[in-house]
Amino acid sequence: MSSNPWHKRYHSDALNGYMGLNLEERGAYTTLLDLMYQSGEPVVDNERLVAGWMQVSLRRYRILRDGLIKIGKIIRLDDGRLTNARFEKERENSSKTSRKRAENGSRGGAKSAEARKKRSDIKVLAQQELQPTSSYTRAFQKPEAREEPDGSYSDPDGSGANAPPDIRKELFDEGVKSLSRQTGKPATRCRALIGKWLKSSRDDCRVVLTKIRQAEVDRIADPVPWIGEAIKPAWSTDPVERQMRQSF
């Protein structure tokens, strides 16, 4: 059974195609065409079955079939099946359309999967920002708030709010490249801007890197001020620093 329950039928083409056929021949011709389009394949020439569709005797069916073959309306294939030139052309076009749709669907599915992955990555990063893991929690706490395993608090010199070395390296490797792609600025300018953001965010490498990534994934038109707004209220209100930020 064909997946398409209908087929194109142009009235002028049909009328021209019927020229020279009497009413009985037209009925036989259209019945064979309908059987082809219904199955989507050439008709198996089961004489008794096809004659039953036409409501004629076997002898009369053979006369009608052979007459249609003789004038080229119906074509007998090497395997004995019956087909039609217009039907074969429509079948080929339908096959090409199906392949094209399958290819487009495959490409669209890959793009959708990529987009879903990007959205998922952003969501994970946002969740990490709001609910940091225990290993990050202590690294980003103020020294006076860090509790040692024995219940005491430590305040080591220089520990301040230093981010884990791997996060900092990732920020200045990946973050600089990402920011350069987004702004078209050289790496030195991007590093300087990241340094300002770190200073304003109390050296929170994770937050700065998260916002840089999000700006690229979301294709923010003007990422520099957007990232600056995104890490607020960490931004300093110093007017000199604000002027440097706006002039970047």
C-alpha positions as CSV (number, residue, x, y, z in Angstrom):
1,M,0.0,0.0,0.0
2,S,1.3,3.4,-1.0
3,S,1.9,5.9,1.8
4,N,0.2,8.5,-0.3
5,P,-3.6,8.0,-0.6
6,W,-3.9,10.3,-3.6
7,H,-2.0,11.3,-6.8
8,K,-1.8,14.3,-9.1
9,R,-4.3,14.3,-11.9
10,Y,-4.3,17.2,-14.3
11,H,-7.6,17.4,-16.1
12,S,-6.1,18.6,-19.5
13,D,-3.5,15.9,-19.4
14,A,-6.1,13.2,-18.6
15,L,-8.4,14.4,-21.4
16,N,-5.6,14.4,-23.9
17,G,-4.5,11.0,-22.7
18,Y,-8.0,9.6,-23.3
19,M,-8.1,10.8,-26.9
20,G,-8.7,7.8,-29.2
21,L,-10.0,5.6,-26.3
22,N,-13.6,4.4,-26.1
23,L,-15.5,4.5,-22.8
24,E,-14.6,0.8,-22.0
25,E,-10.9,1.4,-22.7
26,R,-10.9,4.5,-20.6
27,G,-12.4,2.6,-17.7
28,A,-9.7,-0.2,-18.0
29,Y,-7.0,2.4,-18.3
30,T,-8.0,4.4,-15.2
31,T,-8.5,1.2,-13.2
32,L,-5.0,0.1,-13.9
33,L,-3.6,3.5,-13.0
34,D,-5.5,3.5,-9.7
35,L,-4.1,0.1,-8.8
36,M,-0.6,1.4,-9.5
37,Y,-0.9,4.5,-7.4
38,Q,-2.7,2.6,-4.6
39,S,0.2,0.1,-4.2
40,G,3.0,2.5,-5.2
41,E,4.3,-0.2,-7.5
42,P,3.6,-1.6,-11.0
43,V,0.5,-3.9,-11.1
44,V,1.0,-7.6,-10.9
45,D,-0.9,-8.9,-13.8
46,N,-3.1,-11.3,-12.0
47,E,-5.7,-11.6,-14.7
48,R,-8.5,-12.9,-12.6
49,L,-8.0,-10.3,-9.9
50,V,-7.6,-7.3,-12.2
51,A,-10.6,-8.5,-14.4
52,G,-12.6,-8.6,-11.2
53,W,-11.7,-4.9,-10.5
54,M,-12.9,-4.0,-14.0
55,Q,-16.0,-6.2,-13.8
56,V,-15.3,-7.9,-17.1
57,S,-14.5,-11.4,-18.3
58,L,-11.0,-12.7,-18.5
59,R,-11.3,-12.7,-22.3
60,R,-12.4,-9.1,-22.4
61,Y,-9.7,-8.0,-19.9
62,R,-7.0,-9.5,-22.1
63,I,-8.3,-7.7,-25.1
64,L,-8.4,-4.4,-23.2
65,R,-5.0,-4.9,-21.6
66,D,-3.3,-5.9,-24.9
67,G,-4.9,-3.0,-26.7
68,L,-3.6,-0.5,-24.1
69,I,-0.1,-2.0,-24.3
70,K,-0.2,-1.8,-28.1
71,I,-0.9,2.0,-28.1
72,G,1.7,2.7,-25.4
73,K,-0.7,3.6,-22.6
74,I,0.4,0.6,-20.5
75,I,3.9,-0.9,-20.4
76,R,4.6,-4.5,-19.7
77,L,7.9,-4.9,-17.7
78,D,10.3,-7.9,-18.1
79,D,8.8,-9.5,-15.0
80,G,5.3,-9.3,-16.4
81,R,4.1,-6.4,-14.2
82,L,2.1,-3.5,-15.8
83,T,3.1,0.1,-15.4
84,N,2.7,3.5,-17.0
85,A,5.3,6.1,-18.1
86,R,3.7,9.0,-16.1
87,F,3.4,6.7,-13.1
88,E,7.1,5.8,-13.2
89,K,8.1,9.5,-13.4
90,E,5.9,10.4,-10.4
91,R,7.3,7.4,-8.5
92,E,10.9,8.6,-9.2
93,N,10.1,12.2,-8.1
94,S,8.4,10.9,-4.9
95,S,11.5,8.8,-4.1
96,K,13.8,11.8,-4.5
97,T,11.6,14.0,-2.3
98,S,11.6,11.3,0.4
99,R,15.4,11.1,0.4
100,K,15.7,14.9,0.5
101,R,13.4,15.1,3.5
102,A,15.3,12.4,5.3
103,E,18.6,14.2,4.7
104,N,17.1,17.5,5.9
105,G,15.6,15.8,8.9
106,S,19.0,14.3,9.8
107,R,20.8,17.6,9.6
108,G,18.0,19.3,11.5
109,G,18.2,16.7,14.2
110,A,21.9,17.1,14.6
111,K,21.5,20.9,14.9
112,S,18.8,20.4,17.5
113,A,20.9,18.0,19.4
114,E,23.8,20.5,19.4
115,A,21.5,23.3,20.5
116,R,20.0,21.2,23.3
117,K,23.6,20.3,24.5
118,K,24.5,24.0,24.6
119,R,21.4,24.8,26.6
120,S,22.1,21.9,29.0
121,D,25.8,23.1,29.5
122,I,24.5,26.6,30.3
123,K,22.0,25.2,32.8
124,V,24.7,23.1,34.5
125,L,27.0,26.1,34.8
126,A,24.2,28.2,36.2
127,Q,23.4,25.5,38.8
128,Q,27.0,25.3,39.8
129,E,27.1,29.1,40.2
130,L,24.0,29.0,42.4
131,Q,24.9,25.8,44.3
132,P,28.6,25.3,44.2
133,T,30.1,22.0,45.1
134,S,31.8,21.5,48.5
135,S,35.2,21.6,46.9
136,Y,34.5,25.0,45.4
137,T,32.6,26.4,48.4
138,R,35.6,26.5,50.6
139,A,37.8,27.8,47.8
140,F,35.6,30.9,47.4
141,Q,34.8,31.5,51.0
142,K,36.4,34.5,52.8
143,P,39.3,33.3,54.9
144,E,37.6,34.2,58.2
145,A,34.6,31.9,57.2
146,R,36.7,28.8,56.3
147,E,36.3,26.0,58.8
148,E,39.0,23.4,59.2
149,P,38.2,19.7,59.7
150,D,39.0,20.0,63.4
151,G,36.4,22.8,63.8
152,S,38.8,25.7,63.9
153,Y,38.9,28.6,61.4
154,S,42.0,29.5,59.3
155,D,43.1,32.7,57.7
156,P,46.2,31.9,55.7
157,D,48.0,34.9,54.3
158,G,47.3,35.4,50.6
159,S,44.5,32.8,50.5
160,G,41.9,35.6,50.1
161,A,39.5,34.5,47.3
162,N,42.0,32.7,45.0
163,A,40.3,30.4,42.6
164,P,41.5,26.8,42.1
165,P,44.5,26.9,39.6
166,D,42.6,24.8,37.0
167,I,39.7,27.2,36.9
168,R,42.0,30.2,36.6
169,K,44.0,28.5,33.8
170,E,40.7,27.6,32.0
171,L,39.6,31.2,32.3
172,F,42.7,32.6,30.8
173,D,42.9,29.9,28.1
174,E,39.4,29.3,27.0
175,G,37.9,32.6,28.3
176,V,40.4,34.8,26.4
177,K,39.9,32.9,23.1
178,S,36.1,33.1,23.5
179,L,36.1,36.8,24.3
180,S,38.4,37.5,21.4
181,R,36.0,35.6,19.0
182,Q,33.1,37.6,20.3
183,T,34.6,41.0,20.3
184,G,37.3,40.8,17.6
185,K,39.8,42.3,20.1
186,P,43.3,41.0,20.5
187,A,44.2,38.6,23.3
188,T,46.1,41.3,25.3
189,R,43.0,43.5,25.4
190,C,40.8,40.5,26.4
191,R,43.2,39.5,29.2
192,A,43.1,43.1,30.5
193,L,39.4,43.1,30.6
194,I,39.2,39.7,32.3
195,G,41.7,41.1,34.9
196,K,39.3,44.0,35.6
197,W,36.4,41.6,35.9
198,L,38.3,39.4,38.3
199,K,39.2,42.4,40.4
200,S,35.6,43.6,40.6
201,S,34.3,40.1,41.3
202,R,36.8,39.4,44.1
203,D,38.8,37.0,41.9
204,D,35.8,34.8,41.1
205,C,37.2,33.0,38.1
206,R,34.3,30.6,37.9
207,V,31.6,33.4,37.6
208,V,33.6,35.3,35.0
209,L,34.2,32.2,32.9
210,T,30.5,31.2,33.1
211,K,29.3,34.6,31.9
212,I,31.8,34.6,29.0
213,R,30.7,31.2,27.9
214,Q,27.0,32.1,28.2
215,A,27.5,35.3,26.1
216,E,29.1,33.3,23.3
217,V,26.4,30.5,23.3
218,D,23.6,33.1,23.4
219,R,25.4,35.2,20.7
220,I,25.1,38.4,22.7
221,A,25.5,41.3,20.3
222,D,27.6,43.4,22.7
223,P,29.1,41.0,25.2
224,V,31.4,43.3,27.1
225,P,28.7,45.4,28.9
226,W,26.5,42.4,29.1
227,I,29.1,40.4,31.0
228,G,29.7,43.4,33.2
229,E,26.1,43.6,34.1
230,A,25.9,39.9,34.6
231,I,28.5,39.8,37.4
232,K,26.9,42.7,39.3
233,P,26.9,43.6,42.1
234,A,30.5,42.6,42.0
235,W,31.4,45.5,39.8
236,S,33.3,48.3,41.4
237,T,31.6,51.7,41.5
238,D,34.9,53.5,41.1
239,P,34.4,56.1,38.3
240,V,37.9,55.6,36.8
241,E,37.3,51.9,36.5
242,R,33.9,52.5,35.0
243,Q,35.4,54.8,32.4
244,M,38.0,52.2,31.4
245,R,35.3,49.6,31.1
246,Q,33.2,51.7,28.7
247,S,36.2,52.7,26.6
248,F,37.2,49.0,25.9
